């Protein structure tokens, strides 16, 4: 996550976990949280999602890997960005992504490629799941952002054993720290047909400092509502936390192309004050491993849920 040194007191929104106990409460808070200009649309979609997810949330199928596997992959953060790119590709292969479905996409303006693993579905519809693998020179870059990149193979593994309607494209982005180069290139080279077929983009950046959070102002209301509802059903949390003053992230490139996107993170006022990102403190010991594995479990279930609801009542893309 590109980082600007500043005080977050004015930029962090202390947004509580949304209770799904009563639909009127949900809709009132949803309309306040997301852009007022789109209030009526957000409320209508929230009504649809609330009734729809009630019917499907209990029927989603996925196979999460063990905590031991997740932590083992997290522990393979060592090396420079070139070594991390190679490690990520190797971990995809170990997770079962074969040569036919794994590739390295050369990226204009970067010495390193994007790493891509495709899990084919039965339709032409697509869900993109991304996280950048590069890091700055200070620290080990475990939190920012091997925490996100190393989950990609484990999420692929959780999805691969069940038939899927959507094709999942898992992408390790290069050079996010110097201007989101990899995600900018990938989104920019997508054809109009590819954009139209992409029904969601899920971005993971800076996990494991706290329970699961999402960047509300950078997230599609439908995707956010689905995440909050699912977290509630799993007795977990999914908290809205805006972090505009921290910098930007890879989902921005996809939102710019009108692809519904969500960024999941774990940055809080406490962790920001601790000055972990882009410092020597960004190392494995900064991770809260129990909460990190819970985020993985939630994200695996979330991706399975998106296979059923992504694209429902979605506005036309232009």
C-alpha positions as CSV (number, residue, x, y, z in Angstrom):
1,X,0.0,0.0,0.0
2,X,1.7,3.2,-1.1
3,X,2.0,5.2,2.1
4,X,2.0,9.0,2.8
5,X,3.2,10.0,6.2
6,X,0.3,11.9,7.8
7,X,-2.0,11.9,10.8
8,X,-5.0,9.7,10.2
9,X,-7.2,11.2,12.9
10,X,-9.2,13.2,10.4
11,X,-9.2,10.5,7.7
12,X,-10.1,7.3,9.5
13,X,-13.8,6.8,9.9
14,X,-14.6,4.9,13.1
15,X,-17.3,2.9,11.3
16,X,-18.7,0.0,13.4
17,X,-19.5,-3.5,12.2
18,X,-22.9,-3.4,10.6
19,X,-25.4,-5.6,12.3
20,X,-27.8,-7.5,10.0
21,X,-30.3,-8.0,12.8
22,X,-32.9,-5.8,11.2
23,X,-33.1,-4.7,7.6
24,X,-34.3,-1.2,8.3
25,X,-31.1,-0.6,10.3
26,X,-28.9,-2.0,7.5
27,X,-30.5,0.2,4.9
28,X,-30.3,3.4,7.0
29,X,-26.6,2.9,7.7
30,X,-25.9,1.8,4.1
31,X,-27.4,5.0,2.8
32,X,-25.3,7.1,5.1
33,X,-22.1,5.2,4.4
34,X,-22.1,5.1,0.6
35,X,-22.4,8.1,-1.7
36,X,-25.5,10.1,-1.0
37,X,-25.8,10.7,-4.8
38,X,-26.4,7.0,-5.2
39,X,-28.5,6.6,-2.1
40,X,-31.7,5.3,-3.8
41,X,-29.8,2.8,-5.9
42,X,-27.8,1.5,-2.9
43,X,-30.9,1.0,-0.8
44,X,-32.7,-0.8,-3.6
45,X,-29.8,-3.1,-4.2
46,X,-29.3,-3.7,-0.5
47,X,-32.9,-4.9,-0.2
48,X,-32.3,-7.3,-3.1
49,X,-29.0,-8.6,-1.6
50,X,-30.4,-9.0,1.9
51,X,-33.2,-11.3,0.7
52,X,-31.0,-13.1,-1.9
53,X,-28.0,-13.8,0.4
54,X,-30.3,-15.2,3.0
55,X,-31.3,-17.9,0.5
56,X,-27.8,-18.8,-0.7
57,X,-25.3,-18.1,2.1
58,X,-25.9,-21.5,3.6
59,X,-25.3,-23.4,0.3
60,X,-21.9,-22.1,-0.7
61,X,-19.2,-24.7,-1.2
62,X,-15.5,-24.2,-0.8
63,X,-12.5,-26.1,0.8
64,X,-10.3,-23.9,2.9
65,X,-6.7,-25.0,3.5
66,X,-5.4,-25.4,7.0
67,X,-4.0,-22.6,9.1
68,X,-0.6,-24.4,8.9
69,X,-0.6,-24.1,5.1
70,X,-1.6,-20.4,5.2
71,X,1.1,-19.5,7.7
72,X,3.7,-21.6,5.8
73,X,3.0,-19.6,2.7
74,X,3.1,-16.3,4.6
75,X,6.5,-17.3,5.9
76,X,8.0,-17.5,2.4
77,X,8.3,-13.7,2.1
78,X,12.1,-13.5,1.9
79,X,14.0,-12.0,-0.9
80,X,13.7,-9.1,-3.3
81,X,10.7,-8.5,-5.5
82,X,12.1,-10.7,-8.3
83,X,12.4,-13.6,-5.8
84,X,9.0,-13.0,-4.4
85,X,7.5,-13.1,-7.9
86,X,9.1,-16.4,-8.5
87,X,7.9,-17.7,-5.1
88,X,4.4,-16.7,-5.8
89,X,4.4,-18.4,-9.1
90,X,5.8,-21.6,-7.4
91,X,3.1,-21.5,-4.7
92,X,0.4,-21.3,-7.4
93,X,1.8,-24.4,-9.0
94,X,2.0,-26.1,-5.7
95,X,-1.7,-25.3,-5.1
96,X,-2.6,-27.0,-8.4
97,X,-2.5,-24.2,-10.9
98,X,-1.0,-26.0,-13.9
99,X,1.1,-24.6,-16.8
100,X,-1.9,-24.2,-18.9
101,X,-3.5,-21.8,-16.4
102,X,-0.6,-19.9,-14.9
103,X,1.2,-17.2,-16.8
104,X,3.5,-14.2,-16.3
105,X,2.2,-11.0,-18.0
106,X,4.9,-8.6,-19.1
107,X,4.1,-5.2,-17.8
108,X,5.1,-2.0,-19.6
109,X,7.1,0.2,-17.2
110,X,8.1,-2.6,-14.9
111,X,11.0,-5.1,-14.9
112,X,8.8,-7.7,-13.3
113,X,5.5,-9.3,-14.6
114,X,2.1,-9.7,-13.1
115,X,1.6,-13.4,-12.0
116,X,-1.7,-14.8,-13.2
117,X,-3.5,-18.0,-12.3
118,X,-6.9,-18.8,-14.0
119,X,-9.5,-21.1,-12.5
120,X,-11.9,-21.7,-15.4
121,X,-15.7,-21.5,-14.9
122,X,-18.7,-22.7,-16.9
123,X,-19.6,-19.2,-18.2
124,X,-17.8,-16.3,-19.8
125,X,-18.3,-14.2,-16.6
126,X,-15.2,-13.4,-14.5
127,X,-14.2,-12.5,-10.9
128,X,-10.7,-11.0,-10.4
129,X,-8.9,-11.5,-7.2
130,X,-5.7,-9.5,-6.7
131,X,-2.9,-8.5,-4.4
132,X,0.5,-6.9,-5.0
133,X,3.6,-8.9,-4.2
134,X,6.2,-6.1,-4.3
135,X,7.5,-4.3,-1.2
136,X,9.6,-1.3,-0.3
137,X,13.2,-1.6,0.9
138,X,12.4,-0.9,4.5
139,X,11.3,-3.9,6.5
140,X,10.4,-7.4,5.2
141,X,7.1,-6.4,3.6
142,X,5.2,-9.1,5.3
143,X,2.2,-7.0,6.2
144,X,2.4,-4.8,3.0
145,X,1.8,-6.9,1.1
146,X,3.0,-10.5,1.3
147,X,0.0,-10.9,3.6
148,X,-2.3,-10.4,0.6
149,X,-0.2,-12.0,-2.2
150,X,0.5,-15.2,-0.3
151,X,-3.2,-15.8,0.3
152,X,-3.9,-15.9,-3.5
153,X,-2.7,-19.6,-3.9
154,X,-4.7,-20.6,-0.8
155,X,-7.8,-18.9,-2.1
156,X,-7.3,-20.7,-5.5
157,X,-7.0,-23.9,-3.6
158,X,-10.2,-23.2,-1.7
159,X,-12.2,-22.7,-4.9
160,X,-10.8,-25.3,-7.2
161,X,-12.6,-28.4,-6.0
162,X,-16.2,-27.2,-6.8
163,X,-17.7,-26.4,-10.2
164,X,-17.9,-22.6,-10.7
165,X,-20.0,-20.4,-12.9
166,X,-17.4,-17.7,-13.0
167,X,-13.8,-18.0,-14.0
168,X,-11.6,-16.7,-11.3
169,X,-8.5,-14.8,-12.3
170,X,-6.0,-14.6,-9.4
171,X,-3.4,-11.9,-10.0
172,X,-0.2,-11.0,-8.2
173,X,0.4,-7.4,-9.2
174,X,3.9,-6.0,-9.7
175,X,5.1,-2.5,-8.6
176,X,2.1,-1.3,-6.7
177,X,4.5,0.6,-4.4
178,X,5.7,2.8,-7.2
179,X,2.4,3.8,-8.6
180,X,0.2,0.7,-9.0
181,X,2.0,-0.1,-12.2
182,X,0.9,-3.7,-12.6
183,X,-2.8,-3.2,-11.9
184,X,-2.8,-0.1,-14.1
185,X,-1.4,-2.1,-17.0
186,X,-3.7,-5.0,-16.5
187,X,-6.9,-3.0,-16.2
188,X,-5.8,-0.7,-19.1
189,X,-5.3,-3.5,-21.5
190,X,-8.7,-5.1,-20.9
191,X,-11.0,-5.0,-23.9
192,X,-14.5,-3.7,-23.6
193,X,-15.7,-7.3,-23.8
194,X,-13.5,-8.3,-21.0
195,X,-14.6,-5.4,-18.8
196,X,-18.2,-6.3,-19.5
197,X,-17.6,-9.9,-18.5
198,X,-15.9,-9.0,-15.2
199,X,-18.5,-8.8,-12.5
200,X,-16.3,-8.2,-9.5
201,X,-12.7,-7.3,-8.5
202,X,-11.6,-8.2,-5.0
203,X,-8.3,-6.6,-3.8
204,X,-6.4,-7.6,-0.7
205,X,-3.8,-5.2,0.7
206,X,-2.2,-5.1,4.2
207,X,-3.9,-7.9,6.1
208,X,-3.3,-9.5,9.5
209,X,-3.0,-6.4,11.7
210,X,-6.6,-6.6,12.9
211,X,-9.8,-8.4,12.0
212,X,-11.1,-8.0,8.4
213,X,-11.9,-4.5,7.3
214,X,-12.8,-3.0,3.9
215,X,-12.2,0.4,2.4
216,X,-15.9,1.6,2.2
217,X,-15.4,4.6,0.0
218,X,-13.4,2.5,-2.5
219,X,-15.8,-0.4,-2.5
220,X,-19.0,-1.2,-4.4
221,X,-22.0,-1.1,-2.1
222,X,-23.3,-4.5,-3.3
223,X,-19.9,-6.2,-2.7
224,X,-19.6,-4.5,0.7
225,X,-23.1,-5.6,1.8
226,X,-22.4,-9.2,0.8
227,X,-19.2,-9.2,2.8
228,X,-20.8,-7.8,5.9
229,X,-23.7,-10.2,5.7
230,X,-21.5,-13.2,5.3
231,X,-19.2,-12.2,8.1
232,X,-22.2,-11.9,10.4
233,X,-23.3,-15.4,9.4
234,X,-19.8,-16.8,10.2
235,X,-19.6,-15.0,13.5
236,X,-16.8,-12.8,12.2
237,X,-16.5,-9.1,11.6
238,X,-16.1,-7.0,8.5
239,X,-15.6,-3.4,9.5
240,X,-15.8,-0.4,7.2
241,X,-12.6,1.6,7.6
242,X,-11.7,4.4,5.1
243,X,-8.0,5.1,4.7
244,X,-7.8,7.9,2.1
245,X,-4.8,9.6,3.7
246,X,-2.7,6.4,3.6
247,X,-2.5,6.3,-0.2
248,X,-4.1,4.4,-2.9
249,X,-4.5,0.7,-3.9
250,X,-4.8,-1.6,-6.9
251,X,-8.6,-1.8,-7.0
252,X,-8.8,1.9,-8.1
253,X,-7.7,0.9,-11.7
254,X,-10.7,-1.4,-12.0
255,X,-13.2,0.9,-10.5
256,X,-12.1,3.5,-13.0
257,X,-13.3,1.1,-15.7
258,X,-16.7,0.7,-14.0
259,X,-15.9,-2.8,-12.6
260,X,-17.4,-3.4,-9.2
261,X,-14.5,-3.6,-6.8
262,X,-13.8,-3.9,-3.1
263,X,-10.5,-3.5,-1.2
264,X,-10.0,-5.6,2.0
265,X,-7.4,-4.6,4.5
266,X,-6.7,-4.5,8.3
267,X,-5.3,-1.0,8.9
268,X,-6.5,0.7,12.1
269,X,-5.7,3.9,13.9
270,X,-3.7,1.8,16.4
271,X,-1.6,0.0,13.7
272,X,-1.1,3.3,11.8
273,X,0.2,5.0,15.0
274,X,2.6,2.1,15.5
275,X,4.2,3.0,12.2
276,X,4.4,-0.5,10.8
277,X,4.0,0.1,7.1
278,X,7.1,1.0,5.1
279,X,9.4,0.7,8.2
280,X,11.6,-1.9,9.7
281,X,8.6,-2.9,11.9
282,X,6.9,-4.5,8.9
283,X,7.9,-8.1,9.6
284,X,6.3,-11.4,10.5
285,X,6.1,-10.6,14.2
286,X,3.7,-7.7,13.5
287,X,1.1,-10.1,12.2
288,X,-1.8,-11.3,14.3
289,X,-1.9,-14.8,12.9
290,X,-5.2,-15.9,14.4
291,X,-7.0,-12.9,12.9
292,X,-5.1,-13.4,9.6
293,X,-6.4,-16.9,9.2
294,X,-9.9,-15.8,10.0
295,X,-9.6,-13.2,7.2
296,X,-8.6,-16.1,4.9
297,X,-11.5,-18.2,5.9
298,X,-13.9,-15.3,5.4
299,X,-12.4,-14.4,2.0
300,X,-12.6,-18.0,0.8
301,X,-16.3,-18.1,1.7
302,X,-16.8,-14.7,0.2
303,X,-15.4,-15.7,-3.2
304,X,-17.6,-18.8,-3.2
305,X,-20.6,-16.5,-2.4
306,X,-19.7,-14.1,-5.2
307,X,-19.9,-17.0,-7.7
308,X,-23.6,-17.1,-6.9
309,X,-24.5,-13.4,-6.6
310,X,-21.9,-11.3,-8.6
311,X,-23.6,-9.5,-11.4
312,X,-27.1,-9.7,-9.8
313,X,-29.0,-6.4,-10.4
314,X,-25.7,-4.9,-11.6
315,X,-26.0,-1.6,-13.5
316,X,-24.9,-1.7,-17.1
317,X,-21.3,-0.7,-17.8
318,X,-20.4,2.1,-20.1
